[in-house]
């Protein structure tokens, strides 16, 4: 018998069912499931967290008249933001054009096309940087010929922060009052940064812990190379304006094997099938919560584990025991070392390589995280 099972299922009346009926799929998939992993650790498990970014941005742009119904929205992506944007366009009567990474699989492409998006996919490449550069060049070529297209620029346009105010209200209402430590992948900066900023603005004390892969320029680990780094949504090979470094209190850098241990551990211990970035956040939060037992820790599980089925979960026998893993505490980026390091960032400014000039933002606006 499952010790977590209830003696009898909860009853549901007609009113609660009616309240759960949504007008569009985006309302259903954006809401997270809140799952207690431990006494002071709660997981917010999303089907796709980027729906908040896409919906918030599209609503704001429509409200301000920067876009109009029927217009085409364009951006580069490897799938997760692309799907969120395509669903937002479907909801609000907009057209969608995606310049897709070579890593976009046939399942994701079929979803995008059925939703009405047109997809230009980059050819196979051994270099993620080359894949990014091809997408940037292609987007700019399209914009030159179609000035009526609106470039969403999810990595640089702060409009993507706006949707996370709604997410913060939902989470704040569901969690007990008091301080909270938010643990999640940095990625574009809009999810962790937007959520923490909204919670702080509402008066809650928030400690923000960001998770990064080795090889990401965002928090100064670009000198390292992790050959297995497929950690989508955590880091970037180019600067992103939407990453606001001064929002982060602590940063953890993980290699692929450690993120894999967290993802497999999350499924094995809690029956939660979530993505690799969620696995990294789970590992980090477990270590952080043990050091701060009196503090509530909120783990962001930004997507499901389906796109990692072959490269991560089918290799579950290789996964290391989370309990045996420990980070290297460092005091400066000069001390940074794989496979897992942690540093009190203390809301300091961006490292030199992550500073985004206006020219750099324009040149890289459609590029994506390492493989996300």
NUPA-707544 format. One record per residue (C-alpha): x, z, y; residue number from 1; residue in three letters. Coordinates in pm, 1 decimal. Example, Ala and Ser with C-alpha at 12.3 -4.5 7.8 and 13.67 -1.06 7.14 Angstrom:
> c1, c3, c2, seq, type
> 1230.0, 780.0, -450.0, 1, ALA
> 1367.0, 714.0, -106.0, 2, SER
***
This chain:
> c1, c3, c2, seq, type
> 0.0, 0.0, 0.0, 1, UNK
> 123.8, -82.2, 346.6, 2, UNK
> 184.0, 253.7, 519.5, 3, UNK
> 106.4, 91.4, 855.2, 4, UNK
> -236.4, -28.4, 738.9, 5, UNK
> -547.3, 140.9, 876.4, 6, UNK
> -796.6, 303.8, 644.1, 7, UNK
> -1065.3, 70.4, 775.7, 8, UNK
> -1056.9, -221.2, 1022.5, 9, UNK
> -1171.4, -158.3, 1379.1, 10, UNK
> -1516.8, -283.7, 1465.4, 11, UNK
> -1571.0, -546.8, 1732.9, 12, UNK
> -1894.9, -585.5, 1923.4, 13, UNK
> -2038.3, -902.1, 2075.2, 14, UNK
> -1932.7, -806.6, 2428.2, 15, UNK
> -1562.5, -777.7, 2339.3, 16, UNK
> -1580.0, -1112.4, 2158.9, 17, UNK
> -1733.9, -1275.8, 2465.8, 18, UNK
> -1463.1, -1130.2, 2685.2, 19, UNK
> -1202.6, -1291.8, 2458.1, 20, UNK
> -1340.2, -1646.7, 2496.4, 21, UNK
> -1101.7, -1848.7, 2712.9, 22, UNK
> -1176.8, -2153.9, 2923.6, 23, UNK
> -847.9, -2322.4, 2836.5, 24, UNK
> -576.2, -2276.9, 2573.8, 25, UNK
> -322.9, -2175.6, 2840.5, 26, UNK
> -517.2, -1853.5, 2901.0, 27, UNK
> -495.9, -1770.4, 2531.8, 28, UNK
> -129.5, -1847.8, 2464.9, 29, UNK
> 12.8, -1686.2, 2776.4, 30, UNK
> -103.4, -1332.0, 2695.5, 31, UNK
> 155.5, -1137.1, 2492.3, 32, UNK
> 92.9, -918.5, 2191.6, 33, UNK
> 231.3, -569.5, 2256.3, 34, UNK
> 390.1, -417.8, 1945.3, 35, UNK
> 560.7, -79.7, 1921.4, 36, UNK
> 892.8, -127.9, 1743.4, 37, UNK
> 1007.0, 231.9, 1778.2, 38, UNK
> 908.1, 545.1, 1964.6, 39, UNK
> 1044.0, 419.2, 2296.9, 40, UNK
> 1062.7, 42.8, 2232.0, 41, UNK
> 771.1, -198.1, 2281.3, 42, UNK
> 790.1, -572.8, 2215.2, 43, UNK
> 595.2, -817.3, 2432.3, 44, UNK
> 571.1, -1107.5, 2189.3, 45, UNK
> 464.6, -1437.6, 2346.5, 46, UNK
> 373.3, -1766.9, 2187.3, 47, UNK
> 543.8, -1925.3, 2485.0, 48, UNK
> 625.4, -1713.5, 2789.2, 49, UNK
> 697.8, -2016.7, 3006.1, 50, UNK
> 326.6, -2086.3, 3037.0, 51, UNK
> 332.5, -1819.9, 3311.3, 52, UNK
> 603.0, -2012.3, 3497.9, 53, UNK
> 434.3, -2351.2, 3461.5, 54, UNK
> 80.7, -2234.2, 3541.9, 55, UNK
> 191.8, -2024.4, 3837.4, 56, UNK
> 397.1, -2308.4, 3979.6, 57, UNK
> 126.8, -2572.4, 3936.2, 58, UNK
> -144.8, -2352.1, 4088.4, 59, UNK
> 73.4, -2266.5, 4385.1, 60, UNK
> 177.6, -2627.3, 4446.5, 61, UNK
> -184.7, -2744.1, 4428.7, 62, UNK
> -297.9, -2465.5, 4659.8, 63, UNK
> -37.3, -2555.3, 4919.8, 64, UNK
> -106.1, -2927.5, 4897.3, 65, UNK
> 244.4, -3011.0, 4776.0, 66, UNK
> 88.3, -3189.1, 4478.0, 67, UNK
> -259.2, -3338.9, 4428.1, 68, UNK
> -473.8, -3401.3, 4117.9, 69, UNK
> -370.2, -3717.0, 3938.1, 70, UNK
> -9.1, -3695.2, 4055.3, 71, UNK
> 278.1, -3708.4, 3803.0, 72, UNK
> 499.0, -3402.2, 3756.7, 73, UNK
> 843.5, -3461.6, 3609.7, 74, UNK
> 1121.1, -3242.6, 3473.8, 75, UNK
> 1389.7, -3234.6, 3207.9, 76, UNK
> 1353.5, -3001.3, 2909.6, 77, UNK
> 1432.4, -2948.2, 2545.2, 78, UNK
> 1075.7, -2852.4, 2468.3, 79, UNK
> 946.3, -2506.4, 2558.0, 80, UNK
> 900.6, -2557.9, 2932.1, 81, UNK
> 797.0, -2917.6, 2862.0, 82, UNK
> 508.6, -2800.2, 2644.7, 83, UNK
> 404.4, -2537.8, 2900.2, 84, UNK
> 410.5, -2796.3, 3180.3, 85, UNK
> 217.3, -3050.2, 2972.1, 86, UNK
> -53.0, -2789.3, 2903.4, 87, UNK
> -71.5, -2695.6, 3272.5, 88, UNK
> -106.7, -3064.2, 3364.7, 89, UNK
> -376.0, -3105.3, 3099.9, 90, UNK
> -567.3, -2814.6, 3255.1, 91, UNK
> -544.8, -2930.0, 3617.4, 92, UNK
> -581.7, -3306.3, 3583.6, 93, UNK
> -219.4, -3398.4, 3647.7, 94, UNK
> 10.2, -3645.6, 3474.8, 95, UNK
> 329.3, -3526.4, 3309.4, 96, UNK
> 660.1, -3703.7, 3246.2, 97, UNK
> 929.6, -3529.8, 3040.7, 98, UNK
> 1293.4, -3633.3, 3016.1, 99, UNK
> 1360.8, -3476.6, 2679.6, 100, UNK
> 1680.6, -3347.8, 2529.5, 101, UNK
> 1810.7, -3508.2, 2213.1, 102, UNK
> 1725.6, -3172.9, 2048.6, 103, UNK
> 1347.4, -3220.0, 2090.7, 104, UNK
> 1207.2, -3261.7, 1740.2, 105, UNK
> 924.5, -3488.0, 1620.8, 106, UNK
> 670.7, -3204.3, 1610.6, 107, UNK
> 729.0, -3112.5, 1974.7, 108, UNK
> 732.8, -3476.2, 2085.2, 109, UNK
> 402.5, -3544.2, 1909.3, 110, UNK
> 240.2, -3247.1, 2085.7, 111, UNK
> 363.8, -3368.2, 2424.1, 112, UNK
> 240.9, -3722.8, 2369.7, 113, UNK
> -102.4, -3615.5, 2243.4, 114, UNK
> -136.8, -3393.5, 2551.1, 115, UNK
> -87.3, -3708.6, 2758.9, 116, UNK
> 275.5, -3663.9, 2863.0, 117, UNK
> 510.8, -3959.8, 2864.0, 118, UNK
> 845.7, -3877.1, 2707.3, 119, UNK
> 1187.2, -4033.3, 2762.4, 120, UNK
> 1423.8, -3886.4, 2504.9, 121, UNK
> 1800.0, -3891.5, 2539.0, 122, UNK
> 2008.1, -4048.0, 2257.8, 123, UNK
> 2195.6, -3829.9, 2007.0, 124, UNK
> 2498.6, -3653.4, 2153.3, 125, UNK
> 2769.8, -3421.6, 2024.3, 126, UNK
> 2797.2, -3262.7, 2369.0, 127, UNK
> 2524.6, -3051.0, 2524.5, 128, UNK
> 2685.5, -3104.0, 2864.4, 129, UNK
> 2662.7, -3480.6, 2817.2, 130, UNK
> 2300.0, -3443.0, 2709.9, 131, UNK
> 2228.9, -3247.7, 3029.5, 132, UNK
> 2409.5, -3498.0, 3250.7, 133, UNK
> 2217.4, -3788.6, 3097.8, 134, UNK
> 1888.7, -3614.9, 3171.9, 135, UNK
> 1987.5, -3545.7, 3532.1, 136, UNK
> 2087.2, -3907.1, 3589.4, 137, UNK
> 1767.4, -4034.5, 3427.1, 138, UNK
> 1540.8, -3809.7, 3633.4, 139, UNK
> 1710.1, -3922.0, 3952.9, 140, UNK
> 1671.7, -4289.3, 3854.7, 141, UNK
> 1301.6, -4236.2, 3791.4, 142, UNK
> 1254.9, -4056.6, 4123.6, 143, UNK
> 1430.5, -4337.2, 4310.5, 144, UNK
> 1173.4, -4583.2, 4177.1, 145, UNK
> 871.5, -4351.9, 4192.5, 146, UNK
> 880.2, -4136.6, 4506.8, 147, UNK
> 523.4, -4026.5, 4427.9, 148, UNK
> 654.1, -3822.8, 4131.3, 149, UNK
> 699.2, -3450.5, 4194.3, 150, UNK
> 1018.0, -3300.7, 4049.8, 151, UNK
> 935.3, -2949.9, 3925.8, 152, UNK
> 1297.9, -2824.0, 3933.8, 153, UNK
> 1222.6, -2522.6, 3717.0, 154, UNK
> 1580.1, -2395.2, 3742.5, 155, UNK
> 1593.4, -2398.4, 4122.6, 156, UNK
> 1244.9, -2387.9, 4274.3, 157, UNK
> 1139.1, -2025.4, 4331.7, 158, UNK
> 774.6, -2127.1, 4284.2, 159, UNK
> 834.2, -2054.1, 3914.1, 160, UNK
> 858.7, -1682.1, 3992.1, 161, UNK
> 498.6, -1668.2, 4109.9, 162, UNK
> 323.4, -1677.2, 3773.3, 163, UNK
> 504.7, -1366.3, 3653.2, 164, UNK
> 314.5, -1148.6, 3900.0, 165, UNK
> 11.0, -1190.0, 3674.8, 166, UNK
> 221.1, -1104.8, 3370.1, 167, UNK
> 354.9, -794.1, 3545.0, 168, UNK
> 0.0, -677.7, 3627.4, 169, UNK
> -104.1, -716.3, 3264.5, 170, UNK
> 197.9, -529.9, 3129.1, 171, UNK
> 182.4, -258.1, 3391.7, 172, UNK
> -179.3, -188.8, 3301.7, 173, UNK
> -103.7, -170.9, 2929.9, 174, UNK
> 212.3, 42.5, 2941.7, 175, UNK
> 222.5, 414.0, 3022.8, 176, UNK
> 318.4, 509.5, 3375.8, 177, UNK
> 680.1, 580.6, 3460.1, 178, UNK
> 1016.4, 403.1, 3455.6, 179, UNK
> 1070.9, 109.4, 3220.1, 180, UNK
> 1379.5, -78.8, 3102.0, 181, UNK
> 1305.7, -451.7, 3066.9, 182, UNK
> 1529.8, -630.2, 2814.6, 183, UNK
> 1526.9, -1008.5, 2786.6, 184, UNK
> 1714.7, -1336.5, 2798.0, 185, UNK
> 1827.9, -1444.7, 3143.6, 186, UNK
> 1778.4, -1819.8, 3100.0, 187, UNK
> 1635.6, -1971.8, 3417.0, 188, UNK
> 1607.4, -1627.4, 3575.4, 189, UNK
> 1236.6, -1667.1, 3646.6, 190, UNK
> 1104.7, -1471.2, 3347.9, 191, UNK
> 1319.1, -1157.3, 3346.6, 192, UNK
> 1386.2, -1171.4, 3720.4, 193, UNK
> 1028.2, -1257.0, 3812.2, 194, UNK
> 882.1, -986.9, 3591.6, 195, UNK
> 1121.5, -715.2, 3711.9, 196, UNK
> 1074.3, -814.2, 4075.1, 197, UNK
> 694.2, -801.0, 4044.6, 198, UNK
> 698.4, -466.0, 3864.6, 199, UNK
> 930.3, -318.4, 4128.4, 200, UNK
> 713.1, -452.8, 4409.1, 201, UNK
> 416.4, -273.6, 4250.6, 202, UNK
> 605.3, 54.9, 4274.6, 203, UNK
> 739.5, 92.3, 3920.9, 204, UNK
> 1103.0, 191.8, 3862.4, 205, UNK
> 1261.2, -86.2, 3655.8, 206, UNK
> 1604.0, -114.2, 3498.3, 207, UNK
> 1669.2, -479.4, 3413.5, 208, UNK
> 1893.2, -565.4, 3116.8, 209, UNK
> 1984.5, -933.7, 3078.4, 210, UNK
> 2104.3, -1104.7, 2759.5, 211, UNK
> 2354.7, -1391.4, 2771.5, 212, UNK
> 2541.3, -1607.9, 2518.3, 213, UNK
> 2914.2, -1669.3, 2532.2, 214, UNK
> 2977.5, -2002.2, 2701.8, 215, UNK
> 2723.3, -1951.1, 2980.8, 216, UNK
> 2833.8, -1985.6, 3342.8, 217, UNK
> 2547.9, -1766.1, 3466.2, 218, UNK
> 2728.2, -1435.5, 3420.4, 219, UNK
> 3085.7, -1560.2, 3388.2, 220, UNK
> 3143.2, -1627.2, 3016.2, 221, UNK
> 3201.3, -2003.2, 3043.4, 222, UNK
> 3561.2, -1972.4, 2919.6, 223, UNK
> 3438.9, -1889.4, 2568.8, 224, UNK
> 3308.0, -2128.0, 2305.3, 225, UNK
> 3063.2, -2026.5, 2035.2, 226, UNK
> 3043.7, -2325.7, 1795.9, 227, UNK
> 2710.4, -2206.0, 1656.1, 228, UNK
> 2553.5, -2136.0, 1996.1, 229, UNK
> 2199.6, -2266.7, 1971.6, 230, UNK
> 2053.8, -1974.1, 2161.6, 231, UNK
> 1782.0, -2142.5, 2361.0, 232, UNK
> 1663.7, -1992.1, 2684.2, 233, UNK
> 1944.1, -1741.3, 2731.0, 234, UNK
> 2227.5, -1908.1, 2920.5, 235, UNK
> 2336.1, -2219.0, 3105.6, 236, UNK
> 2636.7, -2444.3, 3139.5, 237, UNK
> 2558.0, -2505.3, 3509.1, 238, UNK
> 2449.4, -2278.0, 3798.9, 239, UNK
> 2077.8, -2206.9, 3843.8, 240, UNK
> 1943.0, -2101.1, 4181.9, 241, UNK
> 1654.7, -1912.0, 4019.1, 242, UNK
> 1893.7, -1659.9, 3864.7, 243, UNK
> 1907.8, -1374.8, 4118.1, 244, UNK
> 2204.6, -1172.8, 3999.1, 245, UNK
> 2127.1, -880.5, 4226.0, 246, UNK
> 1815.0, -802.4, 4019.6, 247, UNK
> 2014.7, -714.0, 3705.2, 248, UNK
> 2144.0, -366.7, 3622.9, 249, UNK
> 2313.4, -435.9, 3288.5, 250, UNK
> 2427.4, -752.1, 3109.0, 251, UNK
> 2496.0, -802.7, 2737.0, 252, UNK
> 2678.9, -1105.9, 2599.2, 253, UNK
> 2609.8, -1193.5, 2232.7, 254, UNK
> 2736.9, -1458.0, 1995.1, 255, UNK
> 2506.2, -1651.3, 1762.6, 256, UNK
> 2565.8, -1424.0, 1462.0, 257, UNK
> 2454.9, -1114.5, 1654.2, 258, UNK
> 2141.2, -1284.1, 1786.6, 259, UNK
> 2068.0, -1400.5, 1432.8, 260, UNK
> 2101.8, -1042.4, 1305.8, 261, UNK
> 1848.2, -931.6, 1567.2, 262, UNK
> 1599.2, -1209.0, 1485.9, 263, UNK
> 1616.3, -1153.9, 1109.1, 264, UNK
> 1605.8, -776.8, 1164.1, 265, UNK
> 1291.3, -811.2, 1376.3, 266, UNK
> 1115.6, -1000.3, 1097.7, 267, UNK
> 1247.7, -778.3, 818.9, 268, UNK
> 1177.5, -445.3, 990.0, 269, UNK
> 860.6, -526.1, 1185.1, 270, UNK
> 718.9, -848.4, 1031.9, 271, UNK
> 754.1, -1021.8, 1371.3, 272, UNK
> 856.6, -1389.5, 1355.2, 273, UNK
> 1009.1, -1456.1, 1696.3, 274, UNK
> 1277.1, -1677.5, 1847.5, 275, UNK
> 1650.2, -1629.4, 1863.5, 276, UNK
> 1645.5, -1503.3, 2222.3, 277, UNK
> 1393.0, -1239.2, 2114.5, 278, UNK
> 1630.9, -1146.3, 1834.0, 279, UNK
> 1912.8, -1095.3, 2080.6, 280, UNK
> 1690.3, -883.8, 2303.8, 281, UNK
> 1577.7, -679.5, 2001.6, 282, UNK
> 1937.0, -600.1, 1905.7, 283, UNK
> 2028.7, -506.2, 2262.8, 284, UNK
> 1716.6, -293.2, 2313.2, 285, UNK
> 1780.5, -104.9, 1989.2, 286, UNK
> 2126.1, -6.2, 2113.2, 287, UNK
> 2005.2, 71.9, 2465.4, 288, UNK
> 1709.2, 280.7, 2344.3, 289, UNK
> 1934.5, 494.7, 2124.1, 290, UNK
> 2143.2, 578.5, 2431.4, 291, UNK
> 1837.3, 645.6, 2651.0, 292, UNK
> 1581.4, 805.3, 2415.8, 293, UNK
> 1358.2, 929.1, 2696.0, 294, UNK
> 1310.3, 587.3, 2857.3, 295, UNK
> 1052.1, 323.6, 2765.5, 296, UNK
> 1213.9, -10.3, 2674.1, 297, UNK
> 1015.7, -336.0, 2697.4, 298, UNK
> 1159.4, -623.4, 2490.1, 299, UNK
> 1062.8, -978.2, 2589.4, 300, UNK
> 1003.1, -1207.3, 2291.6, 301, UNK
> 964.4, -1534.8, 2477.4, 302, UNK
> 859.6, -1760.4, 2188.5, 303, UNK
> 798.3, -1779.1, 1814.7, 304, UNK
> 1061.6, -1843.2, 1549.9, 305, UNK
> 936.7, -2179.9, 1426.9, 306, UNK
> 1203.7, -2398.8, 1583.7, 307, UNK
> 1471.5, -2176.2, 1428.0, 308, UNK
> 1331.7, -2189.2, 1074.8, 309, UNK
> 1614.5, -2398.5, 931.0, 310, UNK
> 1910.7, -2298.4, 1146.1, 311, UNK
> 1842.8, -1923.5, 1148.5, 312, UNK
> 1575.0, -1789.5, 917.8, 313, UNK
> 1661.3, -1998.4, 611.6, 314, UNK
> 2006.4, -1833.1, 635.7, 315, UNK
> 1866.3, -1480.1, 632.7, 316, UNK
> 2096.7, -1375.4, 347.3, 317, UNK
> 2390.6, -1422.6, 588.1, 318, UNK
> 2244.5, -1196.4, 855.9, 319, UNK
> 2438.2, -878.3, 928.3, 320, UNK
> 2282.3, -533.2, 933.3, 321, UNK
> 2187.5, -451.0, 1293.5, 322, UNK
> 2268.0, -83.0, 1241.8, 323, UNK
> 2634.9, -166.9, 1184.7, 324, UNK
> 2677.4, -364.6, 1508.3, 325, UNK
> 2813.5, -219.0, 1832.5, 326, UNK
> 2904.0, -377.6, 2169.2, 327, UNK
> 3233.9, -350.9, 2353.1, 328, UNK
> 3172.2, -170.1, 2685.2, 329, UNK
> 3366.0, -342.1, 2966.0, 330, UNK
> 3423.7, -268.6, 3331.7, 331, UNK
> 3498.7, -620.5, 3455.1, 332, UNK
> 3462.2, -983.6, 3344.5, 333, UNK
> 3836.5, -992.9, 3277.7, 334, UNK
> 3771.6, -764.1, 2979.6, 335, UNK
> 3489.0, -977.9, 2835.4, 336, UNK
> 3532.7, -1048.3, 2462.1, 337, UNK
> 3315.6, -1189.9, 2180.0, 338, UNK
> 3120.7, -1115.9, 1972.7, 339, UNK
> 2928.0, -857.8, 2180.1, 340, UNK
> 3016.4, -707.5, 2517.4, 341, UNK
> 2815.1, -498.9, 2762.8, 342, UNK
> 2877.0, -435.2, 3132.1, 343, UNK
> 2697.8, -238.5, 3400.7, 344, UNK
> 2631.7, -526.3, 3638.1, 345, UNK
> 2491.7, -286.1, 3899.7, 346, UNK
> 2306.5, -555.6, 4095.0, 347, UNK
> 2625.6, -726.3, 4210.9, 348, UNK
> 2642.9, -1084.8, 4336.8, 349, UNK
> 2690.1, -1395.0, 4123.8, 350, UNK
> 3039.5, -1465.7, 3985.6, 351, UNK
> 3213.8, -1762.5, 4152.7, 352, UNK
> 3124.4, -2017.5, 3885.4, 353, UNK
> 2753.5, -1930.5, 3900.8, 354, UNK
> 2709.7, -1965.9, 4276.8, 355, UNK
> 2469.1, -2248.1, 4344.1, 356, UNK
> 2523.1, -2453.2, 4659.9, 357, UNK
> 2248.1, -2673.7, 4800.3, 358, UNK
> 2438.0, -2980.0, 4682.2, 359, UNK
> 2489.7, -2833.6, 4336.0, 360, UNK
> 2124.6, -2741.5, 4304.4, 361, UNK
> 2017.1, -3093.2, 4391.3, 362, UNK
> 2262.4, -3245.9, 4145.9, 363, UNK
> 2167.7, -3023.8, 3853.5, 364, UNK
> 1804.3, -2948.1, 3917.3, 365, UNK
> 1667.4, -3087.7, 3593.0, 366, UNK
> 1940.2, -2961.4, 3364.5, 367, UNK
> 1852.6, -2700.3, 3104.8, 368, UNK
> 1988.6, -2392.6, 2935.6, 369, UNK
> 2243.0, -2431.6, 2658.4, 370, UNK
> 2000.8, -2587.4, 2409.6, 371, UNK
> 1659.7, -2471.6, 2520.9, 372, UNK
***
